[in-house]
Amino acid sequence: MPESAPHRTSTTERGSFCLARCDCGWTGMARRARSQARTDAERHAAVAHDSPDAAPGRPVE
Ligand SMILES: [Zn+2]
């Protein structure tokens, strides 16, 4: 993992929801299942790795 692309993701709980977060400032949607939030995080990291020039916070399709 190159340190120039710090897309380190984690999940955090907010009330009864769980959402994914990334060191780049991206935040995923609130999910009822932590497994879903993890999927969001993995998807974000994959897209970010694919498109290093994409601006942080850009909506993910
Ligand atoms: Zn990121």
N, CA, C, O and the ligand as a Tripos MOL2 file, in Angstrom:
@<TRIPOS>MOLECULE
protein
  245   243    62     0     0
PROTEIN
NO_CHARGES

@<TRIPOS>ATOM
      1 N           0.8300   -1.2050    0.0000 N.3       1 MET1
      2 CA          0.0000    0.0000    0.0000 C.3       1 MET1
      3 C           0.8660    1.2580    0.0000 C.2       1 MET1
      4 O           1.5640    1.5210    0.9790 O.2       1 MET1
      5 N           0.8350    2.0290   -1.0680 N.am      2 PRO2
      6 CA          1.6050    3.2810   -1.1030 C.3       2 PRO2
      7 C           0.9880    4.3090   -0.1610 C.2       2 PRO2
      8 O          -0.2340    4.4530   -0.1120 O.2       2 PRO2
      9 N           1.8080    5.0080    0.5710 N.am      3 GLU3
     10 CA          1.2830    5.9620    1.5410 C.3       3 GLU3
     11 C           0.7300    7.2110    0.8710 C.2       3 GLU3
     12 O           0.0910    8.0350    1.5250 O.2       3 GLU3
     13 N           0.9730    7.3590   -0.4390 N.am      4 SER4
     14 CA          0.4510    8.5230   -1.1560 C.3       4 SER4
     15 C          -1.0440    8.3740   -1.4350 C.2       4 SER4
     16 O          -1.7080    9.3410   -1.8060 O.2       4 SER4
     17 N          -1.5620    7.1820   -1.2580 N.am      5 ALA5
     18 CA         -2.9880    6.9520   -1.4690 C.3       5 ALA5
     19 C          -3.5970    6.3430   -0.2100 C.2       5 ALA5
     20 O          -3.8680    5.1440   -0.1490 O.2       5 ALA5
     21 N          -3.8010    7.1850    0.7780 N.am      6 PRO6
     22 CA         -4.2290    6.6770    2.0940 C.3       6 PRO6
     23 C          -5.7080    6.3550    2.1510 C.2       6 PRO6
     24 O          -6.4570    6.9910    2.8930 O.2       6 PRO6
     25 N          -6.1300    5.3860    1.3830 N.am      7 HIS7
     26 CA         -7.5400    5.0020    1.4330 C.3       7 HIS7
     27 C          -7.7210    3.8880    2.4420 C.2       7 HIS7
     28 O          -8.0920    2.7640    2.1050 O.2       7 HIS7
     29 N          -7.4470    4.2320    3.6890 N.am      8 ARG8
     30 CA         -7.6530    3.2610    4.7550 C.3       8 ARG8
     31 C          -9.0710    3.4270    5.2760 C.2       8 ARG8
     32 O          -9.4420    4.4910    5.7740 O.2       8 ARG8
     33 N          -9.8400    2.3920    5.1610 N.am      9 THR9
     34 CA        -11.2500    2.4790    5.5350 C.3       9 THR9
     35 C         -11.5050    1.8260    6.8790 C.2       9 THR9
     36 O         -10.7550    0.9670    7.3430 O.2       9 THR9
     37 N         -12.5920    2.2690    7.4810 N.am     10 SER10
     38 CA        -13.0260    1.6670    8.7380 C.3      10 SER10
     39 C         -14.5370    1.8420    8.8140 C.2      10 SER10
     40 O         -15.1350    2.5640    8.0160 O.2      10 SER10
     41 N         -15.1280    1.1830    9.7660 N.am     11 THR11
     42 CA        -16.5690    1.3530    9.9520 C.3      11 THR11
     43 C         -16.8160    1.9790   11.3120 C.2      11 THR11
     44 O         -16.0770    1.7460   12.2690 O.2      11 THR11
     45 N         -17.8590    2.7710   11.3750 N.am     12 THR12
     46 CA        -18.2020    3.4260   12.6320 C.3      12 THR12
     47 C         -19.7030    3.3320   12.8510 C.2      12 THR12
     48 O         -20.4810    3.3150   11.8980 O.2      12 THR12
     49 N         -20.0900    3.2730   14.0860 N.am     13 GLU13
     50 CA        -21.5200    3.1730   14.3850 C.3      13 GLU13
     51 C         -22.0870    4.5430   14.6910 C.2      13 GLU13
     52 O         -21.4550    5.3730   15.3460 O.2      13 GLU13
     53 N         -23.2940    4.7560   14.1990 N.am     14 ARG14
     54 CA        -23.9950    6.0090   14.4900 C.3      14 ARG14
     55 C         -25.4350    5.6480   14.8270 C.2      14 ARG14
     56 O         -26.2470    5.3550   13.9500 O.2      14 ARG14
     57 N         -25.7220    5.6780   16.0990 N.am     15 GLY15
     58 CA        -27.0430    5.2290   16.5170 C.3      15 GLY15
     59 C         -27.1820    3.7490   16.2370 C.2      15 GLY15
     60 O         -26.3260    2.9510   16.6180 O.2      15 GLY15
     61 N         -28.2530    3.3890   15.5740 N.am     16 SER16
     62 CA        -28.4630    1.9750   15.2390 C.3      16 SER16
     63 C         -27.9220    1.6560   13.8580 C.2      16 SER16
     64 O         -28.1340    0.5580   13.3410 O.2      16 SER16
     65 N         -27.2160    2.6240   13.2520 N.am     17 PHE17
     66 CA        -26.6820    2.4050   11.9220 C.3      17 PHE17
     67 C         -25.1730    2.2520   11.9630 C.2      17 PHE17
     68 O         -24.5150    2.5950   12.9460 O.2      17 PHE17
     69 N         -24.6460    1.7280   10.8690 N.am     18 CYS18
     70 CA        -23.2110    1.5860   10.7260 C.3      18 CYS18
     71 C         -22.8360    2.1690    9.3720 C.2      18 CYS18
     72 O         -23.5360    1.9540    8.3820 O.2      18 CYS18
     73 N         -21.7460    2.8990    9.3300 N.am     19 LEU19
     74 CA        -21.3390    3.4570    8.0500 C.3      19 LEU19
     75 C         -19.8360    3.3650    7.8940 C.2      19 LEU19
     76 O         -19.0910    3.2660    8.8680 O.2      19 LEU19
     77 N         -19.4070    3.4010    6.6310 N.am     20 ALA20
     78 CA        -17.9970    3.2820    6.3230 C.3      20 ALA20
     79 C         -17.3650    4.6640    6.2440 C.2      20 ALA20
     80 O         -18.0070    5.6330    5.8390 O.2      20 ALA20
     81 N         -16.1080    4.7390    6.6330 N.am     21 ARG21
     82 CA        -15.3690    5.9870    6.5320 C.3      21 ARG21
     83 C         -14.0120    5.6960    5.9320 C.2      21 ARG21
     84 O         -13.5220    4.5690    5.9930 O.2      21 ARG21
     85 N         -13.4030    6.7290    5.3470 N.am     22 CYS22
     86 CA        -12.0820    6.5670    4.7600 C.3      22 CYS22
     87 C         -11.2040    7.7380    5.1850 C.2      22 CYS22
     88 O         -11.7010    8.8290    5.4670 O.2      22 CYS22
     89 N          -9.9000    7.5040    5.2290 N.am     23 ASP23
     90 CA         -8.9640    8.5470    5.6250 C.3      23 ASP23
     91 C          -8.9810    9.7280    4.6620 C.2      23 ASP23
     92 O          -8.5750   10.8310    5.0290 O.2      23 ASP23
     93 N          -9.4470    9.5080    3.4310 N.am     24 CYS24
     94 CA         -9.4700   10.5850    2.4430 C.3      24 CYS24
     95 C         -10.6310   11.5390    2.6800 C.2      24 CYS24
     96 O         -10.7260   12.5830    2.0340 O.2      24 CYS24
     97 N         -11.5100   11.1810    3.6040 N.am     25 GLY25
     98 CA        -12.6250   12.0530    3.9000 C.3      25 GLY25
     99 C         -13.9540   11.5220    3.4010 C.2      25 GLY25
    100 O         -15.0110   12.0740    3.7050 O.2      25 GLY25
    101 N         -13.8920   10.4640    2.6440 N.am     26 TRP26
    102 CA        -15.1230    9.8680    2.1290 C.3      26 TRP26
    103 C         -15.9040    9.1910    3.2430 C.2      26 TRP26
    104 O         -15.3350    8.6080    4.1660 O.2      26 TRP26
    105 N         -17.2070    9.2830    3.1330 N.am     27 THR27
    106 CA        -18.0750    8.5960    4.0780 C.3      27 THR27
    107 C         -19.1740    7.8950    3.3060 C.2      27 THR27
    108 O         -19.7830    8.4820    2.4110 O.2      27 THR27
    109 N         -19.4260    6.6660    3.6420 N.am     28 GLY28
    110 CA        -20.4600    5.9060    2.9550 C.3      28 GLY28
    111 C         -21.8250    6.1660    3.5370 C.2      28 GLY28
    112 O         -21.9850    6.9160    4.5000 O.2      28 GLY28
    113 N         -22.7990    5.5320    2.9350 N.am     29 MET29
    114 CA        -24.1690    5.6660    3.4210 C.3      29 MET29
    115 C         -24.3330    4.9090    4.7300 C.2      29 MET29
    116 O         -23.6290    3.9360    5.0010 O.2      29 MET29
    117 N         -25.2810    5.3810    5.5350 N.am     30 ALA30
    118 CA        -25.5920    4.6770    6.7780 C.3      30 ALA30
    119 C         -26.2940    3.3680    6.4360 C.2      30 ALA30
    120 O         -27.2430    3.3240    5.6540 O.2      30 ALA30
    121 N         -25.7920    2.3140    7.0520 N.am     31 ARG31
    122 CA        -26.3500    0.9900    6.7820 C.3      31 ARG31
    123 C         -26.8070    0.3550    8.0790 C.2      31 ARG31
    124 O         -26.2930    0.6500    9.1570 O.2      31 ARG31
    125 N         -27.7750   -0.5150    7.9480 N.am     32 ARG32
    126 CA        -28.2290   -1.2250    9.1440 C.3      32 ARG32
    127 C         -27.2830   -2.3690    9.4860 C.2      32 ARG32
    128 O         -27.1850   -2.7820   10.6420 O.2      32 ARG32
    129 N         -26.5930   -2.8740    8.4760 N.am     33 ALA33
    130 CA        -25.6940   -4.0020    8.6920 C.3      33 ALA33
    131 C         -24.2390   -3.5550    8.5230 C.2      33 ALA33
    132 O         -23.8980   -2.8790    7.5530 O.2      33 ALA33
    133 N         -23.3940   -3.9380    9.4720 N.am     34 ARG34
    134 CA        -21.9840   -3.5700    9.3830 C.3      34 ARG34
    135 C         -21.3360   -4.2130    8.1610 C.2      34 ARG34
    136 O         -20.4330   -3.6440    7.5480 O.2      34 ARG34
    137 N         -21.8140   -5.4120    7.8160 N.am     35 SER35
    138 CA        -21.2480   -6.0950    6.6480 C.3      35 SER35
    139 C         -21.4920   -5.2620    5.3910 C.2      35 SER35
    140 O         -20.6520   -5.2330    4.4910 O.2      35 SER35
    141 N         -22.6310   -4.5900    5.3280 N.am     36 GLN36
    142 CA        -22.9270   -3.7570    4.1630 C.3      36 GLN36
    143 C         -22.0140   -2.5400    4.1510 C.2      36 GLN36
    144 O         -21.5400   -2.1280    3.0920 O.2      36 GLN36
    145 N         -21.7660   -1.9650    5.3150 N.am     37 ALA37
    146 CA        -20.8750   -0.8120    5.4020 C.3      37 ALA37
    147 C         -19.4580   -1.2180    4.9790 C.2      37 ALA37
    148 O         -18.7550   -0.4460    4.3270 O.2      37 ALA37
    149 N         -19.0520   -2.4190    5.3490 N.am     38 ARG38
    150 CA        -17.7330   -2.8940    4.9460 C.3      38 ARG38
    151 C         -17.6630   -3.0430    3.4380 C.2      38 ARG38
    152 O         -16.6450   -2.7330    2.8190 O.2      38 ARG38
    153 N         -18.7500   -3.5200    2.8510 N.am     39 THR39
    154 CA        -18.7990   -3.6570    1.3910 C.3      39 THR39
    155 C         -18.6540   -2.2880    0.7420 C.2      39 THR39
    156 O         -17.9460   -2.1430   -0.2540 O.2      39 THR39
    157 N         -19.3180   -1.2900    1.2990 N.am     40 ASP40
    158 CA        -19.2010    0.0770    0.7720 C.3      40 ASP40
    159 C         -17.7500    0.5270    0.8230 C.2      40 ASP40
    160 O         -17.2410    1.1130   -0.1330 O.2      40 ASP40
    161 N         -17.0880    0.2560    1.9320 N.am     41 ALA41
    162 CA        -15.7060    0.6710    2.1090 C.3      41 ALA41
    163 C         -14.7920   -0.0140    1.0960 C.2      41 ALA41
    164 O         -13.9200    0.6160    0.4990 O.2      41 ALA41
    165 N         -15.0060   -1.2990    0.9170 N.am     42 GLU42
    166 CA        -14.1720   -2.0430   -0.0350 C.3      42 GLU42
    167 C         -14.3890   -1.5220   -1.4510 C.2      42 GLU42
    168 O         -13.4480   -1.4020   -2.2350 O.2      42 GLU42
    169 N         -15.6380   -1.2170   -1.7600 N.am     43 ARG43
    170 CA        -15.9550   -0.7090   -3.0960 C.3      43 ARG43
    171 C         -15.3020    0.6570   -3.2980 C.2      43 ARG43
    172 O         -14.7450    0.9240   -4.3630 O.2      43 ARG43
    173 N         -15.3640    1.5110   -2.3010 N.am     44 HIS44
    174 CA        -14.7410    2.8280   -2.4050 C.3      44 HIS44
    175 C         -13.2400    2.6930   -2.6170 C.2      44 HIS44
    176 O         -12.6700    3.3470   -3.4900 O.2      44 HIS44
    177 N         -12.6070    1.8550   -1.8250 N.am     45 ALA45
    178 CA        -11.1590    1.6790   -1.9390 C.3      45 ALA45
    179 C         -10.7890    1.1530   -3.3200 C.2      45 ALA45
    180 O          -9.7740    1.5590   -3.8860 O.2      45 ALA45
    181 N         -11.5930    0.2660   -3.8590 N.am     46 ALA46
    182 CA        -11.3140   -0.2970   -5.1820 C.3      46 ALA46
    183 C         -11.4430    0.7760   -6.2520 C.2      46 ALA46
    184 O         -10.6070    0.8590   -7.1520 O.2      46 ALA46
    185 N         -12.4790    1.5950   -6.1620 N.am     47 VAL47
    186 CA        -12.6880    2.6610   -7.1480 C.3      47 VAL47
    187 C         -11.5850    3.7000   -7.0270 C.2      47 VAL47
    188 O         -11.0630    4.1800   -8.0330 O.2      47 VAL47
    189 N         -11.2330    4.0450   -5.8010 N.am     48 ALA48
    190 CA        -10.1990    5.0530   -5.5880 C.3      48 ALA48
    191 C          -8.8670    4.5620   -6.1350 C.2      48 ALA48
    192 O          -8.0840    5.3380   -6.6840 O.2      48 ALA48
    193 N          -8.6190    3.2730   -5.9810 N.am     49 HIS49
    194 CA         -7.3680    2.7030   -6.4720 C.3      49 HIS49
    195 C          -7.3590    2.6720   -7.9930 C.2      49 HIS49
    196 O          -6.3140    2.8210   -8.6250 O.2      49 HIS49
    197 N          -8.5280    2.4790   -8.5630 N.am     50 ASP50
    198 CA         -8.6600    2.4450  -10.0200 C.3      50 ASP50
    199 C          -8.4820    3.8260  -10.6290 C.2      50 ASP50
    200 O          -7.9070    3.9620  -11.7090 O.2      50 ASP50
    201 N          -8.9730    4.8530   -9.9400 N.am     51 SER51
    202 CA         -8.9560    6.2080  -10.4710 C.3      51 SER51
    203 C          -8.2670    7.1380   -9.4900 C.2      51 SER51
    204 O          -8.9380    7.8680   -8.7600 O.2      51 SER51
    205 N          -6.9320    7.1270   -9.4560 N.am     52 PRO52
    206 CA         -6.1990    7.9230   -8.4700 C.3      52 PRO52
    207 C          -6.3970    9.4190   -8.6510 C.2      52 PRO52
    208 O          -6.1390   10.1930   -7.7300 O.2      52 PRO52
    209 N          -6.8520    9.8340   -9.8270 N.am     53 ASP53
    210 CA         -7.0320   11.2600  -10.0760 C.3      53 ASP53
    211 C          -8.4280   11.7460   -9.6840 C.2      53 ASP53
    212 O          -8.7060   12.9450   -9.7180 O.2      53 ASP53
    213 N          -9.2960   10.8180   -9.3150 N.am     54 ALA54
    214 CA        -10.6510   11.2110   -8.9390 C.3      54 ALA54
    215 C         -10.6150   12.0570   -7.6760 C.2      54 ALA54
    216 O          -9.8340   11.8020   -6.7600 O.2      54 ALA54
    217 N         -11.4520   13.0400   -7.6440 N.am     55 ALA55
    218 CA        -11.5040   13.9090   -6.4800 C.3      55 ALA55
    219 C         -12.1930   13.2080   -5.3280 C.2      55 ALA55
    220 O         -13.1770   12.4960   -5.5280 O.2      55 ALA55
    221 N         -11.6790   13.4060   -4.1160 N.am     56 PRO56
    222 CA        -12.3150   12.8010   -2.9390 C.3      56 PRO56
    223 C         -13.7440   13.3220   -2.7940 C.2      56 PRO56
    224 O         -14.0230   14.4900   -3.0640 O.2      56 PRO56
    225 N         -14.6280   12.4510   -2.3720 N.am     57 GLY57
    226 CA        -16.0020   12.8730   -2.1790 C.3      57 GLY57
    227 C         -16.8350   12.7400   -3.4280 C.2      57 GLY57
    228 O         -18.0350   13.0120   -3.4020 O.2      57 GLY57
    229 N         -16.2320   12.3320   -4.5090 N.am     58 ARG58
    230 CA        -16.9890   12.1330   -5.7550 C.3      58 ARG58
    231 C         -17.9730   10.9640   -5.5830 C.2      58 ARG58
    232 O         -17.6070    9.9150   -5.0520 O.2      58 ARG58
    233 N         -19.1920   11.1480   -6.0250 N.am     59 PRO59
    234 CA        -20.1850   10.0710   -5.8730 C.3      59 PRO59
    235 C         -19.7360    8.8010   -6.5730 C.2      59 PRO59
    236 O         -19.1980    8.8370   -7.6790 O.2      59 PRO59
    237 N         -19.9690    7.6790   -5.9080 N.am     60 VAL60
    238 CA        -19.6150    6.3930   -6.4810 C.3      60 VAL60
    239 C         -20.8630    5.7760   -7.1000 C.2      60 VAL60
    240 O         -21.9140    5.7040   -6.4620 O.2      60 VAL60
    241 N         -20.7410    5.3410   -8.3260 N.am     61 GLU61
    242 CA        -21.8900    4.7510   -9.0070 C.3      61 GLU61
    243 C         -22.2090    3.3900   -8.3990 C.2      61 GLU61
    244 O         -23.1490    2.7240   -8.8340 O.2      61 GLU61
    245 ZN        -10.7370    7.0470    0.2900 Zn       62 ZN62
@<TRIPOS>BOND
     1     1     2 1
     2     2     3 1
     3     3     4 2
     4     3     5 am
     5     5     6 1
     6     6     7 1
     7     7     8 2
     8     7     9 am
     9     9    10 1
    10    10    11 1
    11    11    12 2
    12    11    13 am
    13    13    14 1
    14    14    15 1
    15    15    16 2
    16    15    17 am
    17    17    18 1
    18    18    19 1
    19    19    20 2
    20    19    21 am
    21    21    22 1
    22    22    23 1
    23    23    24 2
    24    23    25 am
    25    25    26 1
    26    26    27 1
    27    27    28 2
    28    27    29 am
    29    29    30 1
    30    30    31 1
    31    31    32 2
    32    31    33 am
    33    33    34 1
    34    34    35 1
    35    35    36 2
    36    35    37 am
    37    37    38 1
    38    38    39 1
    39    39    40 2
    40    39    41 am
    41    41    42 1
    42    42    43 1
    43    43    44 2
    44    43    45 am
    45    45    46 1
    46    46    47 1
    47    47    48 2
    48    47    49 am
    49    49    50 1
    50    50    51 1
    51    51    52 2
    52    51    53 am
    53    53    54 1
    54    54    55 1
    55    55    56 2
    56    55    57 am
    57    57    58 1
    58    58    59 1
    59    59    60 2
    60    59    61 am
    61    61    62 1
    62    62    63 1
    63    63    64 2
    64    63    65 am
    65    65    66 1
    66    66    67 1
    67    67    68 2
    68    67    69 am
    69    69    70 1
    70    70    71 1
    71    71    72 2
    72    71    73 am
    73    73    74 1
    74    74    75 1
    75    75    76 2
    76    75    77 am
    77    77    78 1
    78    78    79 1
    79    79    80 2
    80    79    81 am
    81    81    82 1
    82    82    83 1
    83    83    84 2
    84    83    85 am
    85    85    86 1
    86    86    87 1
    87    87    88 2
    88    87    89 am
    89    89    90 1
    90    90    91 1
    91    91    92 2
    92    91    93 am
    93    93    94 1
    94    94    95 1
    95    95    96 2
    96    95    97 am
    97    97    98 1
    98    98    99 1
    99    99   100 2
   100    99   101 am
   101   101   102 1
   102   102   103 1
   103   103   104 2
   104   103   105 am
   105   105   106 1
   106   106   107 1
   107   107   108 2
   108   107   109 am
   109   109   110 1
   110   110   111 1
   111   111   112 2
   112   111   113 am
   113   113   114 1
   114   114   115 1
   115   115   116 2
   116   115   117 am
   117   117   118 1
   118   118   119 1
   119   119   120 2
   120   119   121 am
   121   121   122 1
   122   122   123 1
   123   123   124 2
   124   123   125 am
   125   125   126 1
   126   126   127 1
   127   127   128 2
   128   127   129 am
   129   129   130 1
   130   130   131 1
   131   131   132 2
   132   131   133 am
   133   133   134 1
   134   134   135 1
   135   135   136 2
   136   135   137 am
   137   137   138 1
   138   138   139 1
   139   139   140 2
   140   139   141 am
   141   141   142 1
   142   142   143 1
   143   143   144 2
   144   143   145 am
   145   145   146 1
   146   146   147 1
   147   147   148 2
   148   147   149 am
   149   149   150 1
   150   150   151 1
   151   151   152 2
   152   151   153 am
   153   153   154 1
   154   154   155 1
   155   155   156 2
   156   155   157 am
   157   157   158 1
   158   158   159 1
   159   159   160 2
   160   159   161 am
   161   161   162 1
   162   162   163 1
   163   163   164 2
   164   163   165 am
   165   165   166 1
   166   166   167 1
   167   167   168 2
   168   167   169 am
   169   169   170 1
   170   170   171 1
   171   171   172 2
   172   171   173 am
   173   173   174 1
   174   174   175 1
   175   175   176 2
   176   175   177 am
   177   177   178 1
   178   178   179 1
   179   179   180 2
   180   179   181 am
   181   181   182 1
   182   182   183 1
   183   183   184 2
   184   183   185 am
   185   185   186 1
   186   186   187 1
   187   187   188 2
   188   187   189 am
   189   189   190 1
   190   190   191 1
   191   191   192 2
   192   191   193 am
   193   193   194 1
   194   194   195 1
   195   195   196 2
   196   195   197 am
   197   197   198 1
   198   198   199 1
   199   199   200 2
   200   199   201 am
   201   201   202 1
   202   202   203 1
   203   203   204 2
   204   203   205 am
   205   205   206 1
   206   206   207 1
   207   207   208 2
   208   207   209 am
   209   209   210 1
   210   210   211 1
   211   211   212 2
   212   211   213 am
   213   213   214 1
   214   214   215 1
   215   215   216 2
   216   215   217 am
   217   217   218 1
   218   218   219 1
   219   219   220 2
   220   219   221 am
   221   221   222 1
   222   222   223 1
   223   223   224 2
   224   223   225 am
   225   225   226 1
   226   226   227 1
   227   227   228 2
   228   227   229 am
   229   229   230 1
   230   230   231 1
   231   231   232 2
   232   231   233 am
   233   233   234 1
   234   234   235 1
   235   235   236 2
   236   235   237 am
   237   237   238 1
   238   238   239 1
   239   239   240 2
   240   239   241 am
   241   241   242 1
   242   242   243 1
   243   243   244 2
@<TRIPOS>SUBSTRUCTURE
     1 MET1         2 RESIDUE 1 A MET
     2 PRO2         6 RESIDUE 1 A PRO
     3 GLU3        10 RESIDUE 1 A GLU
     4 SER4        14 RESIDUE 1 A SER
     5 ALA5        18 RESIDUE 1 A ALA
     6 PRO6        22 RESIDUE 1 A PRO
     7 HIS7        26 RESIDUE 1 A HIS
     8 ARG8        30 RESIDUE 1 A ARG
     9 THR9        34 RESIDUE 1 A THR
    10 SER10       38 RESIDUE 1 A SER
    11 THR11       42 RESIDUE 1 A THR
    12 THR12       46 RESIDUE 1 A THR
    13 GLU13       50 RESIDUE 1 A GLU
    14 ARG14       54 RESIDUE 1 A ARG
    15 GLY15       58 RESIDUE 1 A GLY
    16 SER16       62 RESIDUE 1 A SER
    17 PHE17       66 RESIDUE 1 A PHE
    18 CYS18       70 RESIDUE 1 A CYS
    19 LEU19       74 RESIDUE 1 A LEU
    20 ALA20       78 RESIDUE 1 A ALA
    21 ARG21       82 RESIDUE 1 A ARG
    22 CYS22       86 RESIDUE 1 A CYS
    23 ASP23       90 RESIDUE 1 A ASP
    24 CYS24       94 RESIDUE 1 A CYS
    25 GLY25       98 RESIDUE 1 A GLY
    26 TRP26      102 RESIDUE 1 A TRP
    27 THR27      106 RESIDUE 1 A THR
    28 GLY28      110 RESIDUE 1 A GLY
    29 MET29      114 RESIDUE 1 A MET
    30 ALA30      118 RESIDUE 1 A ALA
    31 ARG31      122 RESIDUE 1 A ARG
    32 ARG32      126 RESIDUE 1 A ARG
    33 ALA33      130 RESIDUE 1 A ALA
    34 ARG34      134 RESIDUE 1 A ARG
    35 SER35      138 RESIDUE 1 A SER
    36 GLN36      142 RESIDUE 1 A GLN
    37 ALA37      146 RESIDUE 1 A ALA
    38 ARG38      150 RESIDUE 1 A ARG
    39 THR39      154 RESIDUE 1 A THR
    40 ASP40      158 RESIDUE 1 A ASP
    41 ALA41      162 RESIDUE 1 A ALA
    42 GLU42      166 RESIDUE 1 A GLU
    43 ARG43      170 RESIDUE 1 A ARG
    44 HIS44      174 RESIDUE 1 A HIS
    45 ALA45      178 RESIDUE 1 A ALA
    46 ALA46      182 RESIDUE 1 A ALA
    47 VAL47      186 RESIDUE 1 A VAL
    48 ALA48      190 RESIDUE 1 A ALA
    49 HIS49      194 RESIDUE 1 A HIS
    50 ASP50      198 RESIDUE 1 A ASP
    51 SER51      202 RESIDUE 1 A SER
    52 PRO52      206 RESIDUE 1 A PRO
    53 ASP53      210 RESIDUE 1 A ASP
    54 ALA54      214 RESIDUE 1 A ALA
    55 ALA55      218 RESIDUE 1 A ALA
    56 PRO56      222 RESIDUE 1 A PRO
    57 GLY57      226 RESIDUE 1 A GLY
    58 ARG58      230 RESIDUE 1 A ARG
    59 PRO59      234 RESIDUE 1 A PRO
    60 VAL60      238 RESIDUE 1 A VAL
    61 GLU61      242 RESIDUE 1 A GLU
    62 ZN62       245 GROUP 0 **** ****
